Amino acid sequence: MFNMLLDDSTKLYEPWITNSFPIIRIVLFCLVVACAIILIVTTLLQNQDSSDSNVITGQQESYYSKNKGGSRDGRLKLITIITAVVAVVLIILYFVSILIYPGSGV
């Protein structure tokens, strides 16, 4: 009797868990792949010029470098940061769903 309490295979899950969690995992995985593609594209589209060299050379910052947030590169950087945060949250949710319901094969 005590062995039955310790056995994980005798866990009973609610039907909505066994029906919905595989679908939730597929959706989460597809969203993570979409975020990864967006991260790759936005990273490749960003300008390769480094404005950090102004510190070394002692040049003063221009009006453009001070207001770079409204430019194309500023928007791409913001999209990259937001997409990376969303991807991390989705990956955490994916692994939490595995902890809640590992599936019938495990």
Long-range contacts (C-beta under 8 A, 24 or more apart in sequence): 13-101, 17-100, 17-101, 18-101, 18-104, 21-97, 21-100, 21-101, 21-103, 22-103, 24-97, 25-94, 25-97, 25-98, 28-90, 28-93, 28-94, 28-97, 29-94, 31-90, 32-87, 32-90, 32-91, 32-94, 35-83, 35-84, 35-86, 35-87, 35-90, 36-87, 38-79, 38-83, 39-80, 39-83, 39-84, 39-87, 42-76, 42-79, 42-80, 42-83, 43-80, 45-76, 46-73, 46-76, 46-77, 46-80, 47-72, 47-73
